[in-house]
Amino acid sequence: MVAPDLIVPKGNRVLVPVRLLRAKDVLNMDFELTYLPEIVAARPEVERGSLVANISEYKLTRPGLFKFNFAQLAPINNDGAVAGFRFDAIGPGRSQTPLNLSVHTVNDPRGTRLPITTIKGSITIYDPNDLNDPNNPRSPNPPGGSTNPRLQPTCSGTGRQTMADAQCCLQMSVGLTRESLHMDLDNSGNVNSRDAVIVMQNMAREINR
């Protein structure tokens, strides 16, 4: 079970998918996700992942602790998300919270407990106005020096633009999603369809390299 490492601008909201990799005969699971509530604020609603076909429940037990579980009739035998958690980046630039996973119950169809490894993730926050922060996509000093690929502004915080980021620009433009000016890629003062085009052009350049 894996939580991602994400980099997001201060004040932005981010979706954190928790995924199973190489799952085999997983029929039910109880797990916890912990984080630092002074760095990110959790939204109380949790999305059920694509792998969960039947029933699930969740609770924000207290700031800093989510509980999530699911049960079903058909076992999971592939990769994919079991849940998606949304957080607001409330901490200062250059702050970070770990995303720790703890599995308490996981069984196969016979009720046998399955072995499982957890890989923690993180959310790192940057200030879009701080060009000295190496986590800022506009910084001239990317993490690890100039030999590493430069991070790109994204809605997801992954640092690599996808079609979902182009769609996010369009959603910001019409007001479906709160506007975040870190996605103002053409420096026009707002996020619009031109920014979506720039994302797609960046993607095309990556493919053609």
LINCOR-V342702 format. One record per helix or strand. SS is the DSSP state (H for helix, E for strand). FROM is the first residue (numbers start at 1). LEN is the number of residues. If there is no record, write none. Layout:
SS:FROM:LEN
SS:FROM:LEN
This chain:
E:2:2
E:5:5
E:13:8
E:26:9
E:40:9
E:55:8
E:65:12
E:80:10
E:96:12
E:113:1
E:119:1
E:121:6
H:163:12
H:181:3
H:193:16
